[in-house]
Amino acid sequence: MIRLRVKECANRIGISNASQLSRYTGINLQTCYKLWDGTLDKIGVSSTLNTLCDRLRTTPADLLEFHVDDEIVRREPDLAEVLSSRRGRKRAQS
């Protein structure tokens, strides 16, 4: 799961709400509200992410935090099993 850390990064330079973030970055106010509360589900790399990094003087690594979702990991098939079963199918097809 990816968590947005825009609020934390903005707070470091004195921005205290989504409205200020919008005025400072030029990013649409509704987008800034979603960035601020972490509910934005898509972020444009060449526009929004680049602008945030430039204006907040930070990097994508600071703005985005990744956590492994244990529930998804438990449901995933074992990689070794997947690879070996694909090799087996390729041999059978040959």
N, CA, C and O atoms as a printed pandas DataFrame, in Angstrom:
     atom_number atom_name residue_name chain_id  residue_number  x_coord  y_coord  z_coord
0              1         N          MET        A               1    0.832   -1.162    0.000
1              2        CA          MET        A               1    0.000    0.000    0.000
2              3         C          MET        A               1    0.889    1.241    0.000
3              4         O          MET        A               1    1.901    1.300    0.698
4              5         N          ILE        A               2    0.494    2.215   -0.787
5              6        CA          ILE        A               2    1.240    3.463   -0.852
6              7         C          ILE        A               2    0.466    4.535   -0.087
7              8         O          ILE        A               2   -0.736    4.717   -0.281
8              9         N          ARG        A               3    1.177    5.227    0.774
9             10        CA          ARG        A               3    0.582    6.316    1.562
10            11         C          ARG        A               3    1.228    7.625    1.130
11            12         O          ARG        A               3    2.451    7.722    1.019
12            13         N          LEU        A               4    0.387    8.635    0.888
13            14        CA          LEU        A               4    0.889    9.954    0.528
14            15         C          LEU        A               4    1.337   10.696    1.781
15            16         O          LEU        A               4    0.641   10.679    2.797
16            17         N          ARG        A               5    2.492   11.345    1.714
17            18        CA          ARG        A               5    3.029   12.096    2.836
18            19         C          ARG        A               5    3.134   13.585    2.488
19            20         O          ARG        A               5    4.040   14.276    2.953
20            21         N          VAL        A               6    2.212   14.063    1.679
21            22        CA          VAL        A               6    2.227   15.448    1.220
22            23         C          VAL        A               6    2.081   16.403    2.398
23            24         O          VAL        A               6    2.810   17.391    2.491
24            25         N          LYS        A               7    1.147   16.116    3.293
25            26        CA          LYS        A               7    0.912   17.004    4.429
26            27         C          LYS        A               7    2.184   17.189    5.257
27            28         O          LYS        A               7    2.526   18.311    5.629
28            29         N          GLU        A               8    2.877   16.099    5.541
29            30        CA          GLU        A               8    4.105   16.167    6.334
30            31         C          GLU        A               8    5.180   16.998    5.629
31            32         O          GLU        A               8    5.848   17.822    6.254
32            33         N          CYS        A               9    5.337   16.774    4.331
33            34        CA          CYS        A               9    6.347   17.511    3.569
34            35         C          CYS        A               9    5.993   18.988    3.480
35            36         O          CYS        A               9    6.872   19.843    3.586
36            37         N          ALA        A              10    4.723   19.295    3.287
37            38        CA          ALA        A              10    4.289   20.685    3.204
38            39         C          ALA        A              10    4.448   21.388    4.556
39            40         O          ALA        A              10    4.861   22.547    4.608
40            41         N          ASN        A              11    4.127   20.700    5.632
41            42        CA          ASN        A              11    4.271   21.285    6.968
42            43         C          ASN        A              11    5.703   21.705    7.245
43            44         O          ASN        A              11    5.940   22.701    7.928
44            45         N          ARG        A              12    6.663   20.950    6.716
45            46        CA          ARG        A              12    8.083   21.267    6.954
46            47         C          ARG        A              12    8.480   22.639    6.427
47            48         O          ARG        A              12    9.407   23.264    6.942
48            49         N          ILE        A              13    7.770   23.108    5.390
49            50        CA          ILE        A              13    8.138   24.420    4.847
50            51         C          ILE        A              13    7.104   25.492    5.208
51            52         O          ILE        A              13    7.129   26.591    4.655
52            53         N          GLY        A              14    6.203   25.172    6.129
53            54        CA          GLY        A              14    5.274   26.172    6.643
54            55         C          GLY        A              14    3.893   26.200    6.028
55            56         O          GLY        A              14    3.112   27.106    6.318
56            57         N          ILE        A              15    3.570   25.237    5.189
57            58        CA          ILE        A              15    2.227   25.154    4.607
58            59         C          ILE        A              15    1.370   24.338    5.565
59            60         O          ILE        A              15    1.733   23.224    5.943
60            61         N          SER        A              16    0.220   24.906    5.957
61            62        CA          SER        A              16   -0.556   24.240    7.003
62            63         C          SER        A              16   -1.927   23.729    6.565
63            64         O          SER        A              16   -2.668   23.189    7.386
64            65         N          ASN        A              17   -2.281   23.889    5.280
65            66        CA          ASN        A              17   -3.554   23.322    4.822
66            67         C          ASN        A              17   -3.565   23.191    3.297
67            68         O          ASN        A              17   -2.666   23.672    2.607
68            69         N          ALA        A              18   -4.601   22.529    2.796
69            70        CA          ALA        A              18   -4.700   22.250    1.358
70            71         C          ALA        A              18   -4.862   23.514    0.531
71            72         O          ALA        A              18   -4.372   23.587   -0.596
72            73         N          SER        A              19   -5.537   24.494    1.073
73            74        CA          SER        A              19   -5.724   25.746    0.348
74            75         C          SER        A              19   -4.387   26.455    0.123
75            76         O          SER        A              19   -4.121   26.951   -0.972
76            77         N          GLN        A              20   -3.560   26.502    1.146
77            78        CA          GLN        A              20   -2.229   27.090    1.010
78            79         C          GLN        A              20   -1.392   26.296    0.015
79            80         O          GLN        A              20   -0.664   26.870   -0.795
80            81         N          LEU        A              21   -1.503   24.965    0.082
81            82        CA          LEU        A              21   -0.766   24.101   -0.848
82            83         C          LEU        A              21   -1.159   24.432   -2.295
83            84         O          LEU        A              21   -0.297   24.517   -3.170
84            85         N          SER        A              22   -2.445   24.616   -2.538
85            86        CA          SER        A              22   -2.921   24.930   -3.877
86            87         C          SER        A              22   -2.376   26.273   -4.351
87            88         O          SER        A              22   -1.890   26.387   -5.476
88            89         N          ARG        A              23   -2.456   27.285   -3.497
89            90        CA          ARG        A              23   -1.947   28.605   -3.883
90            91         C          ARG        A              23   -0.444   28.570   -4.140
91            92         O          ARG        A              23    0.040   29.225   -5.063
92            93         N          TYR        A              24    0.298   27.813   -3.336
93            94        CA          TYR        A              24    1.757   27.784   -3.462
94            95         C          TYR        A              24    2.221   26.986   -4.674
95            96         O          TYR        A              24    3.199   27.353   -5.324
96            97         N          THR        A              25    1.520   25.894   -4.978
97            98        CA          THR        A              25    1.962   25.005   -6.063
98            99         C          THR        A              25    1.265   25.270   -7.391
99           100         O          THR        A              25    1.789   24.921   -8.449
100          101         N          GLY        A              26    0.088   25.886   -7.341
101          102        CA          GLY        A              26   -0.697   26.056   -8.560
102          103         C          GLY        A              26   -1.501   24.827   -8.928
103          104         O          GLY        A              26   -2.129   24.793   -9.986
104          105         N          ILE        A              27   -1.491   23.817   -8.072
105          106        CA          ILE        A              27   -2.264   22.592   -8.303
106          107         C          ILE        A              27   -3.722   22.872   -7.921
107          108         O          ILE        A              27   -3.989   23.567   -6.941
108          109         N          ASN        A              28   -4.648   22.332   -8.692
109          110        CA          ASN        A              28   -6.080   22.486   -8.465
110          111         C          ASN        A              28   -6.429   22.245   -6.990
111          112         O          ASN        A              28   -5.898   21.329   -6.362
112          113         N          LEU        A              29   -7.330   23.077   -6.444
113          114        CA          LEU        A              29   -7.684   22.994   -5.025
114          115         C          LEU        A              29   -8.269   21.638   -4.640
115          116         O          LEU        A              29   -7.916   21.092   -3.594
116          117         N          GLN        A              30   -9.153   21.090   -5.464
117          118        CA          GLN        A              30   -9.743   19.777   -5.136
118          119         C          GLN        A              30   -8.674   18.693   -5.093
119          120         O          GLN        A              30   -8.715   17.812   -4.234
120          121         N          THR        A              31   -7.728   18.754   -6.006
121          122        CA          THR        A              31   -6.617   17.794   -5.997
122          123         C          THR        A              31   -5.798   17.966   -4.731
123          124         O          THR        A              31   -5.378   16.981   -4.124
124          125         N          CYS        A              32   -5.568   19.202   -4.328
125          126        CA          CYS        A              32   -4.788   19.452   -3.106
126          127         C          CYS        A              32   -5.493   18.929   -1.862
127          128         O          CYS        A              32   -4.843   18.416   -0.952
128          129         N          TYR        A              33   -6.834   19.056   -1.812
129          130        CA          TYR        A              33   -7.565   18.481   -0.677
130          131         C          TYR        A              33   -7.343   16.967   -0.608
131          132         O          TYR        A              33   -7.130   16.411    0.470
132          133         N          LYS        A              34   -7.394   16.315   -1.760
133          134        CA          LYS        A              34   -7.190   14.864   -1.793
134          135         C          LYS        A              34   -5.741   14.499   -1.466
135          136         O          LYS        A              34   -5.486   13.504   -0.789
136          137         N          LEU        A              35   -4.801   15.302   -1.946
137          138        CA          LEU        A              35   -3.396   15.072   -1.597
138          139         C          LEU        A              35   -3.190   15.247   -0.100
139          140         O          LEU        A              35   -2.481   14.467    0.537
140          141         N          TRP        A              36   -3.817   16.281    0.453
141          142        CA          TRP        A              36   -3.642   16.638    1.860
142          143         C          TRP        A              36   -4.155   15.532    2.783
143          144         O          TRP        A              36   -3.503   15.180    3.765
144          145         N          ASP        A              37   -5.335   14.987    2.456
145          146        CA          ASP        A              37   -5.874   13.951    3.345
146          147         C          ASP        A              37   -5.533   12.532    2.896
147          148         O          ASP        A              37   -5.980   11.558    3.501
148          149         N          GLY        A              38   -4.738   12.421    1.831
149          150        CA          GLY        A              38   -4.245   11.107    1.408
150          151         C          GLY        A              38   -5.242   10.260    0.663
151          152         O          GLY        A              38   -5.074    9.043    0.591
152          153         N          THR        A              39   -6.285   10.865    0.099
153          154        CA          THR        A              39   -7.306   10.087   -0.595
154          155         C          THR        A              39   -7.185   10.102   -2.116
155          156         O          THR        A              39   -8.003    9.491   -2.803
156          157         N          LEU        A              40   -6.185   10.785   -2.649
157          158        CA          LEU        A              40   -5.992   10.812   -4.099
158          159         C          LEU        A              40   -5.556    9.430   -4.558
159          160         O          LEU        A              40   -4.576    8.888   -4.049
160          161         N          ASP        A              41   -6.284    8.851   -5.526
161          162        CA          ASP        A              41   -5.948    7.489   -5.955
162          163         C          ASP        A              41   -5.019    7.438   -7.153
163          164         O          ASP        A              41   -4.419    6.397   -7.417
164          165         N          LYS        A              42   -4.884    8.540   -7.888
165          166        CA          LYS        A              42   -3.959    8.599   -9.019
166          167         C          LYS        A              42   -3.216    9.918   -8.949
167          168         O          LYS        A              42   -3.789   10.956   -8.616
168          169         N          ILE        A              43   -1.934    9.863   -9.266
169          170        CA          ILE        A              43   -1.146   11.092   -9.248
170          171         C          ILE        A              43   -0.331   11.153  -10.541
171          172         O          ILE        A              43    0.413   10.226  -10.859
172          173         N          GLY        A              44   -0.477   12.237  -11.268
173          174        CA          GLY        A              44    0.260   12.411  -12.516
174          175         C          GLY        A              44    1.734   12.654  -12.227
175          176         O          GLY        A              44    2.090   13.600  -11.524
176          177         N          VAL        A              45    2.576   11.805  -12.765
177          178        CA          VAL        A              45    4.010   11.901  -12.488
178          179         C          VAL        A              45    4.611   13.146  -13.115
179          180         O          VAL        A              45    5.355   13.871  -12.455
180          181         N          SER        A              46    4.302   13.405  -14.376
181          182        CA          SER        A              46    4.952   14.515  -15.062
182          183         C          SER        A              46    4.399   15.871  -14.648
183          184         O          SER        A              46    5.061   16.889  -14.848
184          185         N          SER        A              47    3.212   15.906  -14.082
185          186        CA          SER        A              47    2.661   17.197  -13.683
186          187         C          SER        A              47    2.607   17.348  -12.170
187          188         O          SER        A              47    3.392   18.102  -11.595
188          189         N          THR        A              48    1.701   16.648  -11.528
189          190        CA          THR        A              48    1.476   16.837  -10.093
190          191         C          THR        A              48    2.682   16.444   -9.254
191          192         O          THR        A              48    3.120   17.229   -8.413
192          193         N          LEU        A              49    3.225   15.263   -9.457
193          194        CA          LEU        A              49    4.343   14.810   -8.636
194          195         C          LEU        A              49    5.573   15.687   -8.852
195          196         O          LEU        A              49    6.260   16.052   -7.898
196          197         N          ASN        A              50    5.841   16.017  -10.094
197          198        CA          ASN        A              50    6.974   16.885  -10.402
198          199         C          ASN        A              50    6.817   18.262   -9.747
199          200         O          ASN        A              50    7.769   18.790   -9.173
200          201         N          THR        A              51    5.623   18.836   -9.835
201          202        CA          THR        A              51    5.360   20.136   -9.222
202          203         C          THR        A              51    5.528   20.079   -7.710
203          204         O          THR        A              51    6.142   20.963   -7.114
204          205         N          LEU        A              52    4.978   19.030   -7.087
205          206        CA          LEU        A              52    5.111   18.890   -5.635
206          207         C          LEU        A              52    6.573   18.805   -5.226
207          208         O          LEU        A              52    6.999   19.469   -4.280
208          209         N          CYS        A              53    7.330   18.000   -5.929
209          210        CA          CYS        A              53    8.755   17.864   -5.601
210          211         C          CYS        A              53    9.491   19.191   -5.747
211          212         O          CYS        A              53   10.277   19.572   -4.880
212          213         N          ASP        A              54    9.235   19.886   -6.839
213          214        CA          ASP        A              54    9.893   21.180   -7.062
214          215         C          ASP        A              54    9.525   22.200   -5.995
215          216         O          ASP        A              54   10.404   22.813   -5.389
216          217         N          ARG        A              55    8.235   22.382   -5.766
217          218        CA          ARG        A              55    7.772   23.431   -4.863
218          219         C          ARG        A              55    8.003   23.109   -3.391
219          220         O          ARG        A              55    8.259   24.013   -2.595
220          221         N          LEU        A              56    7.916   21.820   -3.016
221          222        CA          LEU        A              56    8.130   21.441   -1.614
222          223         C          LEU        A              56    9.586   21.101   -1.324
223          224         O          LEU        A              56    9.946   20.742   -0.203
224          225         N          ARG        A              57   10.426   21.223   -2.375
225          226        CA          ARG        A              57   11.866   20.944   -2.231
226          227         C          ARG        A              57   12.110   19.553   -1.625
227          228         O          ARG        A              57   12.784   19.397   -0.607
228          229         N          THR        A              58   11.540   18.575   -2.288
229          230        CA          THR        A              58   11.631   17.207   -1.776
230          231         C          THR        A              58   11.720   16.227   -2.938
231          232         O          THR        A              58   11.826   16.643   -4.092
232          233         N          THR        A              59   11.679   14.945   -2.649
233          234        CA          THR        A              59   11.766   13.896   -3.662
234          235         C          THR        A              59   10.525   13.007   -3.601
235          236         O          THR        A              59    9.804   13.025   -2.603
236          237         N          PRO        A              60   10.266   12.229   -4.657
237          238        CA          PRO        A              60    9.138   11.290   -4.601
238          239         C          PRO        A              60    9.251   10.326   -3.414
239          240         O          PRO        A              60    8.238    9.929   -2.837
240          241         N          ALA        A              61   10.465    9.958   -3.058
241          242        CA          ALA        A              61   10.648    9.043   -1.918
242          243         C          ALA        A              61   10.144    9.656   -0.615
243          244         O          ALA        A              61    9.691    8.935    0.274
244          245         N          ASP        A              62   10.221   10.981   -0.496
245          246        CA          ASP        A              62    9.698   11.644    0.698
246          247         C          ASP        A              62    8.181   11.775    0.656
247          248         O          ASP        A              62    7.526   11.737    1.698
248          249         N          LEU        A              63    7.621   11.928   -0.535
249          250        CA          LEU        A              63    6.182   12.140   -0.684
250          251         C          LEU        A              63    5.371   10.852   -0.645
251          252         O          LEU        A              63    4.192   10.869   -0.293
252          253         N          LEU        A              64    5.994    9.741   -1.005
253          254        CA          LEU        A              64    5.299    8.459   -1.082
254          255         C          LEU        A              64    5.927    7.466   -0.115
255          256         O          LEU        A              64    7.147    7.304   -0.079
256          257         N          GLU        A              65    5.092    6.813    0.658
257          258        CA          GLU        A              65    5.577    5.811    1.603
258          259         C          GLU        A              65    4.930    4.476    1.244
259          260         O          GLU        A              65    3.711    4.397    1.092
260          261         N          PHE        A              66    5.730    3.441    1.109
261          262        CA          PHE        A              66    5.213    2.136    0.713
262          263         C          PHE        A              66    5.245    1.158    1.881
263          264         O          PHE        A              66    6.247    1.045    2.586
264          265         N          HIS        A              67    4.134    0.457    2.073
265          266        CA          HIS        A              67    4.043   -0.603    3.075
266          267         C          HIS        A              67    3.523   -1.854    2.381
267          268         O          HIS        A              67    2.569   -1.789    1.606
268          269         N          VAL        A              68    4.139   -2.974    2.654
269          270        CA          VAL        A              68    3.674   -4.239    2.099
270          271         C          VAL        A              68    2.335   -4.579    2.742
271          272         O          VAL        A              68    2.194   -4.533    3.964
272          273         N          ASP        A              69    1.363   -4.918    1.918
273          274        CA          ASP        A              69    0.050   -5.317    2.406
274          275         C          ASP        A              69    0.092   -6.821    2.682
275          276         O          ASP        A              69    0.061   -7.631    1.755
276          277         N          ASP        A              70    0.161   -7.182    3.949
277          278        CA          ASP        A              70    0.308   -8.589    4.338
278          279         C          ASP        A              70   -0.826   -9.462    3.827
279          280         O          ASP        A              70   -0.608  -10.632    3.512
280          281         N          GLU        A              71   -2.039   -8.911    3.739
281          282        CA          GLU        A              71   -3.177   -9.687    3.247
282          283         C          GLU        A              71   -2.970  -10.077    1.784
283          284         O          GLU        A              71   -3.265  -11.211    1.405
284          285         N          ILE        A              72   -2.477   -9.175    0.973
285          286        CA          ILE        A              72   -2.216   -9.477   -0.434
286          287         C          ILE        A              72   -1.086  -10.490   -0.545
287          288         O          ILE        A              72   -1.157  -11.414   -1.355
288          289         N          VAL        A              73   -0.051  -10.323    0.257
289          290        CA          VAL        A              73    1.085  -11.244    0.220
290          291         C          VAL        A              73    0.631  -12.657    0.560
291          292         O          VAL        A              73    1.094  -13.614   -0.062
292          293         N          ARG        A              74   -0.259  -12.810    1.526
293          294        CA          ARG        A              74   -0.742  -14.151    1.907
294          295         C          ARG        A              74   -1.516  -14.815    0.770
295          296         O          ARG        A              74   -1.507  -16.040    0.649
296          297         N          ARG        A              75   -2.177  -14.025   -0.055
297          298        CA          ARG        A              75   -2.976  -14.579   -1.155
298          299         C          ARG        A              75   -2.155  -14.871   -2.396
299          300         O          ARG        A              75   -2.587  -15.634   -3.261
300          301         N          GLU        A              76   -0.971  -14.272   -2.493
301          302        CA          GLU        A              76   -0.133  -14.446   -3.675
302          303         C          GLU        A              76    0.426  -15.870   -3.728
303          304         O          GLU        A              76    0.804  -16.424   -2.696
304          305         N          PRO        A              77    0.479  -16.454   -4.905
305          306        CA          PRO        A              77    1.116  -17.771   -5.025
306          307         C          PRO        A              77    2.630  -17.653   -4.827
307          308         O          PRO        A              77    3.213  -16.590   -5.042
308          309         N          ASP        A              78    3.238  -18.726   -4.427
309          310        CA          ASP        A              78    4.685  -18.755   -4.241
310          311         C          ASP        A              78    5.366  -18.561   -5.599
311          312         O          ASP        A              78    5.017  -19.233   -6.569
312          313         N          LEU        A              79    6.327  -17.651   -5.668
313          314        CA          LEU        A              79    7.002  -17.330   -6.927
314          315         C          LEU        A              79    7.680  -18.559   -7.527
315          316         O          LEU        A              79    7.595  -18.782   -8.735
316          317         N          ALA        A              80    8.338  -19.342   -6.715
317          318        CA          ALA        A              80    9.030  -20.540   -7.220
318          319         C          ALA        A              80    8.036  -21.502   -7.869
319          320         O          ALA        A              80    8.335  -22.099   -8.904
320          321         N          GLU        A              81    6.860  -21.654   -7.269
321          322        CA          GLU        A              81    5.843  -22.542   -7.841
322          323         C          GLU        A              81    5.334  -22.003   -9.178
323          324         O          GLU        A              81    5.146  -22.763  -10.128
324          325         N          VAL        A              82    5.118  -20.715   -9.245
325          326        CA          VAL        A              82    4.631  -20.108  -10.486
326          327         C          VAL        A              82    5.649  -20.297  -11.596
327          328         O          VAL        A              82    5.297  -20.700  -12.705
328          329         N          LEU        A              83    6.913  -20.009  -11.303
329          330        CA          LEU        A              83    7.951  -20.141  -12.323
330          331         C          LEU        A              83    8.132  -21.584  -12.760
331          332         O          LEU        A              83    8.287  -21.852  -13.951
332          333         N          SER        A              84    8.115  -22.506  -11.828
333          334        CA          SER        A              84    8.305  -23.907  -12.203
334          335         C          SER        A              84    7.109  -24.431  -12.990
335          336         O          SER        A              84    7.290  -25.238  -13.902
336          337         N          SER        A              85    5.900  -23.998  -12.667
337          338        CA          SER        A              85    4.736  -24.475  -13.421
338          339         C          SER        A              85    4.728  -23.898  -14.835
339          340         O          SER        A              85    4.262  -24.563  -15.760
340          341         N          ARG        A              86    5.224  -22.700  -15.020
341          342        CA          ARG        A              86    5.305  -22.121  -16.369
342          343         C          ARG        A              86    6.345  -22.855  -17.200
343          344         O          ARG        A              86    6.131  -23.107  -18.385
344          345         N          ARG        A              87    7.466  -23.198  -16.583
345          346        CA          ARG        A              87    8.482  -23.951  -17.311
346          347         C          ARG        A              87    7.947  -25.304  -17.739
347          348         O          ARG        A              87    8.214  -25.767  -18.848
348          349         N          GLY        A              88    7.189  -25.936  -16.853
349          350        CA          GLY        A              88    6.593  -27.230  -17.153
350          351         C          GLY        A              88    5.624  -27.152  -18.311
351          352         O          GLY        A              88    5.598  -28.039  -19.164
352          353         N          ARG        A              89    4.826  -26.098  -18.348
353          354        CA          ARG        A              89    3.868  -25.922  -19.440
354          355         C          ARG        A              89    4.577  -25.681  -20.765
355          356         O          ARG        A              89    4.146  -26.189  -21.800
356          357         N          LYS        A              90    5.673  -24.902  -20.742
357          358        CA          LYS        A              90    6.424  -24.621  -21.977
358          359         C          LYS        A              90    7.030  -25.910  -22.524
359          360         O          LYS        A              90    7.012  -26.144  -23.732
360          361         N          ARG        A              91    7.568  -26.751  -21.629
361          362        CA          ARG        A              91    8.150  -28.018  -22.095
362          363         C          ARG        A              91    7.078  -28.918  -22.688
363          364         O          ARG        A              91    7.316  -29.572  -23.704
364          365         N          ALA        A              92    5.904  -28.963  -22.072
365          366        CA          ALA        A              92    4.828  -29.813  -22.546
366          367         C          ALA        A              92    4.320  -29.346  -23.913
367          368         O          ALA        A              92    3.897  -30.159  -24.735
368          369         N          GLN        A              93    4.363  -28.033  -24.150
369          370        CA          GLN        A              93    3.910  -27.498  -25.415
370          371         C          GLN        A              93    4.905  -27.754  -26.538
371          372         O          GLN        A              93    4.518  -27.785  -27.706
372          373         N          SER        A              94    6.162  -27.935  -26.212
373          374        CA          SER        A              94    7.210  -28.102  -27.246
374          375         C          SER        A              94    7.149  -29.443  -27.902
375          376         O          SER        A              94    7.955  -29.736  -28.785
